[in-house]
Structure formats: structure tokens, C-alpha cells
Amino acid sequence: MARSKISVIGAGNVGASLAQFLVNRDLGDVYLFDVVEGIPEGKALDIYEGTPHWGVDSRVYGFTTKSPEIYKNLEGSDVVVVTAGLARKPGMSRDDLLGKNVEIIRDVAKSVGRYSSDAKVIVVTNPADIMAYAFYKASGIKPERILGLGGSLDSARFRTFLAMELGVSVEDVYGFVIGGHGDDMVPFIRYSSAGGIPVERLLSKEKIDGIVKRTRLGGGEIVNLLKTGSAYYAPGISITAMAESIIRDKKRIIPSAAFISGKHAEHYGISGKFIGVPVKIGSEGAEQIYDIDFQASELDLWKKTVASVNSSCDVVDKLFSSS
């Protein structure tokens, strides 16, 4: 059986860490792209040279994208992951990156649409839900084939903080986060449990509120600690989970930024945009979106994140129309 082909655009900390995790899971051959000469080739070779110790046969290739024609190497990709863009710096919100990263995403999207229009795409560049929308507009790729990182990472952070507070294994903690991948994300406490026991029975409201706050500010916490960059290990692992569900058709339900239309648009109050919702991820990409019933307080938070996503997408539309 032929190995899957996974292309990662952007060989910075997130892209390189992701490439390493993909190879470690033996998910397929990895093609690493970056604009900085020698970086993708060097990191690809460095990862490949370690594969004998993992006992995997995945190959790793690197390409410096000095000209659009280099993206011809995207041809035949099963999955394309887009990490290219500027990283957050201390004091910078995800939305501060919006204008600068739209231009980068637009150029990348055109190349992916030209050379690998049948691929499933995971957009990581921040703000990921908004960049997924920009990618969709520029690429011509079917929206159900596009997913944005967000809930996969935010939910992992949420579960980690719950496990830390409870002093239990993360394997036994379940919880998820939906909405925009920003400070107005919506952690769902009602659906959170440890060993099947609702966390509301195990932790005080004060403790839960603190965990929710830390989850919302999780990326910023790491930015402030690192001082010269942003998170990359947890994002890389979270992206790998999404890519593995596509490549191995695992049908995992992973909160991710997905395109909302039809009956889901009526339920969630947003249409033609990408926002974090529970999604069944399989070989076709976003194969099914699940509707969640909201209580009054949850609906207020949801409406806030919808307004934020709509507002940012309006900015994207203006940027596209003015260019």
C-alpha cells in the first residue's frame, strides 16, 4: 500500500514539530515547505536521520519556496497543513495577526488550489478559524475539505488543566471547547467529566471558573513565558490528531473550525463561515457537524464568539475586495 503524502507549509517551530510527530506516528511521507532558504531541507533531513530509532519508513523532504513553481511538489497530497504566517509576540492577540496573515494565506491558498485541490486542508495560522475562511475564499477548495485548528488544541488544554486540578490521569478526563479560537472560546462544563463523573460534582465553581480562564488565556500564558515565540508542541500534537483521523479514516469527533451552512447555520446562528464545533473527521475531511443545545448562559457566550468571528470575516472580505 502506498504511503500517504502530507505537506506542511511553514517549517517554523509549529511546522517542524508537526513534521516530527507525523513521522513518529508513521502517518506517511512528509513534505516540508518554507520561504527561508535551507530551513525546510535541513529540518527535513534532521528528522529523517532519526527514523531508524523509531522503526518507521516515513520519508521527509524539504523545499525552499523561492518561487510559486516550487509548490508543484504539493501534487498528490492527501493532507496539507498550513502553518505559514507570523507568530504571536507578547502583548499581541490572535486578532492582531489578522491583516498580516491574510496576505500570506491568500498566496499559499492559491498554490494549494492549483496543485492539490483534492487534498484535505488543516489551517493552523492564527487566528485559525478566520484564516480557514480566507483560505477557502482564495483556494477554490470545497469547504468541507478545510478544517481550522482551534478546538482540538483548546480542548486539549482544557482537559490538561482539569486533570492537573483533579490530580488524575488526562486519559480519564473528557471535555471540549467550541467557538472561535480566541479569548472568547466557549468551554462546555456540562459535557466535561472525569471517569464519567461530571466535573461540576468534583470541583467548586470557583475552581472551574479558574480553569476556564486559564484555558482561554492558555496560548498567551505560553507566549509570555517564552518571550520570543508562541506554543508549538501542543499545537503540533493537536494537529497530528486531526491529520491521523483523516489519513486513517478514524472518524474521531474533534472540536475544530468547520464550515457552517444549511441546517447547522440556523442552529448555530452563523452561515458561510468557519467556527469551532464538534466535527467527525474522516477521510473526506469534515464529514459531520454535531449540533449542541445551549443553556441561556452558554448561548450568551456563543453569540459573543459568533459576533467576533463574523466581524473578523468582514475584515477579510474587505481585504480581498481591496486587493
N, C-alpha and C positions, 0 to 999 in steps of 0.2 A: 504494500500500500504506500502511495506517495505521501511524503510528509506535507503537512500544511505549511503555508507561507504566511508569515506575519511581518508586516512592515511597520516600523516605528519611526515616525518623522519627528526628529528632535532628539539629539544624543546628549542632552544635559543630564543633570542628576536623576530626574524622573525617568527619562527615556533609557538611560544606561542601566539604571536599577531594574526597570521593567524588563529589558532585554535579558538581564541575568536571571530574573525569576522565570521568564518564559522558557528559557533554555533548561533551567533546573527542573522544571515540570515536564520537559521533553514534549512541548506542545507543537513544535515544528521548527523550520528554519527561520531565522530572524534576519531581516534586512534593516539596517540602521542608517538613517539619513540625517545630515546636519549641514548647516552652511559654513561652519568653521572647518577649514581645511585640516585633514588628518585626524580630527577628533573621532568621527564615526568609524574610520578604518582602524584606528588604534584601540578604541574601546571594544570593537567587534573582535579583533584578534585576541585581545586580552581575555575576554570571556571564553572564546573558543578554545584557547590553550588550557583552560581549566576543566573542560568537559570530560577528559578521561577519568577524573576522580569521581564524577557524578555518574559515569556509565551511561551517558546519553549520546545520541548521534545527531542531535540538532546542530546545524551549521550556522555560523554567524558571519554576515557580510556588512561592510561599511561603505558608504558613498557620500562624498562631499558634493553638495548640491550647488555648484557654482553657476549652473545654467539649468533652465527648466527641463532640458532633454534628459538630464540625469534621472528624473523621475520615471523614465521609461522602465527602470528597474522595479517599479511597482507592479508591473503587469503580472497577473495571475495571483495576486494577493488574496488570501481568504479573509484576513483581518488587517485593517490599517488602524494604527493608533496614532493620534496626533497630539504630541506634547509640545510642539514648537510654539514659542512665544516668550514673552518676558515674565520672569518670576516676580512674586511679591517681595517687597522690601519692608523693613519696619515702618509702621505708620501708614502703610498702603493697604487699602481694602481691595477685595477682588474686583469691585466695580471700577476702581481707579485704573485698572488694566484694560478696560473695555475698548476704548478708542485705539490704543496702541496695538492690541492683539487682533482686532478685526481685520486690519490690513494684512497681517501675517496669515491669518486663517483663510482669507479670501484667495490668496495666491496658492496656498497649499491645496485648498479645496478644488481649484480649477485643475491642478495637476492630477489629483486623485480621480476626479471625474473623467479626465481624459484617458488615463492609463489603466484604471482599475475600478470601473464603475459598478462592477458586480460584488465588490468587497463589502464586508460589514465594517463599519467605522465606529471607533470609540474616540470621542473628543475629550481631551484632558485639559487643554489650555484654558486658563481661568479668564472670566467666570464661565465654567464649563457648559452650563445649560444655555447661556446666551451664545457662546461660541459654536455650540451644536446647531443653533438656529442659523448663525452666519454661514457655517459650513454647508448646511442644507441649501441655502439660497444660492451659494456660489458653485456648488458641485454638480447639481442636477441628479444626485443620487436619491433613490427612493427614501423617504423619511424613516420608514420602519427599519431600514438598514443602518440607521445612525443612532448612536446612544451617547449620552454625555456622562462623564464621571460626576459623581456628586453623592447620591445616597449610598452607594457602595462604600465609599470612604467614610462619610459621616456616620453611617450605621456601625461601621467597624469601630470607630472612635467611641461612639455611644456605648456599645457593648463592652469595650475595654474599660471605660470608666465605671460602668455598673459593676463589672467583675472585681475591679480594684476596691470599690467601696464595700462590696459584699464579702470579699475575701474568698471567692470561689473561682473555679475554672471558667475561662471565657467560653469553653465548649458548651457549657450548660446555660449560658446567658443568651437570650434572644431579645432583639429589639430592632426597630428600624426608624429611619429618618427620611422624610419626604420633603418636597418643596424645592425652592431654589437653593443652589449651592452657595450659600452666603450666610450672613448673620441672622437672617430671618427664616432659616430652615425650621422644619417642624418635627421634632422628635415625638413619637407616639408612645406615651406612657401606658395607655390602656392595653397595648399589644406587646408590652415588654414583660419578660418573665425570666426567672432563674430556676432551672429544673422543673419548669411548668408552673411554678408558683408566681403569681403576679408580683412585680416588684413593689407595687403600692402596699402590699402586705408585709414587705420585708424592710422597707426604708421609709423614713419620715418624708413629708412633703418638702421640708427644708433641704434634706439631703438630695432628693430627686431634682429639685429646682437648681441646686448647685451643679449637679451632673449635666443637666440640660444646658446651663450657661457655659460650662466648660466645653461641651460638645460644639456649641455654636461658635466658640472662640478658639476651637482646637487648632486650626491652621495658624491663626495669629499667635497662639502661645508658642508654637514651634519657631515661627519667624522671629519672634522676639528673643528666643533662646539662641538660635543660630546666628542672628545678627547679619549674616551675609547671604542668606538664601531662605528657601522655604522647604516644606516637608517633601520627601521623596521615597522613603522606604514604605510607609503605609499606603501612599498613593499607588506605588508600583505593585504592591501585593493586591490591592483592591482592584486595579485594572486587570491583573492576571486572572483573578476570579471571574471577571466578566468575559475575558478572552477565552478562558478554558471552557466556560459554559457554551460559547459559540462553537468552538472547534470540536468539542466532544459532544455537542448537542445534549448537554446535561439538563436543560430545561429548568435551571435554577431560578428562583424568584429573588431578584436582587433589585433593591431600590436604585433607579437610575433615571437620568433625564431622558424622557422619551417624547415623541411627537404626539400631541393630543389633538384628536379630531373626532367627528361623529358623536356617538352617544357619550363617549368619555368627556368630550368638550362640554356637553351640557351638565354632566355630573360635577366636573372639576372647575367649571367656570372659566375656562381658558381654551382658546382654539388656535390651531395653526402655529403653536409654539412648543418648545421643549421645556419640560419641568419634571422634577423628581417625583416619581410614583412607583409603586410596586410593579415590576415587569418580569414576565417569564422570558428568559434569554436562552435562545437556542440557535441552531444552525442558520436560521433566517434572520437573526437579529432580535428585535423586539417583537416577540411572537404573540404576546397577550398582555394587556394592561388590566390591572385589577382596580375596581372602584372601592373606595373606603368610605364608610359612613362617618360623618363628623358630628361630634357634640358641639354645643354652642361655642365653648371656649376654643376648641380646636378649629372651628370654622373661621373664627376671627383671625387666628394666626395664619390659616390657609389663605384667606382673602388678602392678607398683607403680603405674603410671599408672591401671590399671583400678580398683584399690582406692581411689585418690584420687577418681576420678570417681564411683564408687559411693557413697563417703562423702558427697561434696558433694550428690549427688542425694537421699540420705536426708535431708539438712538441708532441701532444697527441699520434699520430701514433708511434713515436719513443719510447715514454714511454711504450706503450703497447707492442711493439716488443722486448724491452729490459728486460721485466719482465717475 
